[in-house]
């Protein structure tokens, strides 16, 4: 693991880190778009760009997210950096589980499944192994259930092309 990635994991649980990272999300989206999904989160952690359909607007909404692989699926978490409210992309997936991810330069259609019970616990362990700060986010979220999604591919991936701006 690169030194910068290791440092990022060590400081990720601090409240200031979440606040700073939220400010960088627009830049991260731009870098992801310009690199056609090859570089997300500055390459520090395994990341993808998810594109959901806005539940109110009906427009595509893209967000960079950390993920962990689970077989051929991608596991993501609606932590929202430990904020008290659910992230918009999570609410969008509940309204319409069809989405697309850009991973390592490939666009892949997926269907989101909300993990529950023993499956959620298994996936949570995978997520917290990759990003231990998720444990701190649970406490900061003030009792809000942090959703875990398993994104299951529904078709073959295509090379990513720059997405339209959000």
Rosetta blueprint (number, residue, H / E / L):
1 X L
2 X L
3 X H
4 X H
5 X H
6 X H
7 X H
8 X H
9 X H
10 X H
11 X H
12 X L
13 X L
14 X L
15 X H
16 X H
17 X H
18 X H
19 X H
20 X H
21 X H
22 X H
23 X H
24 X H
25 X H
26 X H
27 X H
28 X H
29 X H
30 X H
31 X H
32 X H
33 X H
34 X H
35 X L
36 X L
37 X L
38 X L
39 X L
40 X L
41 X H
42 X H
43 X H
44 X L
45 X L
46 X L
47 X E
48 X E
49 X E
50 X E
51 X E
52 X E
53 X E
54 X L
55 X L
56 X L
57 X L
58 X L
59 X L
60 X E
61 X E
62 X E
63 X E
64 X E
65 X E
66 X E
67 X L
68 X E
69 X E
70 X E
71 X L
72 X L
73 X E
74 X E
75 X E
76 X E
77 X E
78 X L
79 X L
80 X H
81 X H
82 X H
83 X L
84 X L
85 X L
86 X L
87 X L
88 X H
89 X H
90 X H
91 X H
92 X H
93 X H
94 X H
95 X H
96 X L
97 X L
98 X E
99 X E
100 X E
101 X E
102 X E
103 X E
104 X L
105 X L
106 X E
107 X E
108 X E
109 X E
110 X E
111 X E
112 X E
113 X E
114 X E
115 X L
116 X L
117 X H
118 X H
119 X H
120 X H
121 X H
122 X H
123 X H
124 X H
125 X H
126 X H
127 X H
128 X H
129 X H
130 X H
131 X L
132 X L
133 X L
134 X H
135 X H
136 X H
137 X H
138 X H
139 X H
140 X H
141 X L
142 X L
143 X L
144 X L
145 X L
146 X L
147 X L
148 X E
149 X E
150 X E
151 X E
152 X E
153 X E
154 X L
155 X L
156 X L
157 X L
158 X E
159 X E
160 X L
161 X L
162 X L
163 X L
164 X L
165 X L
166 X L
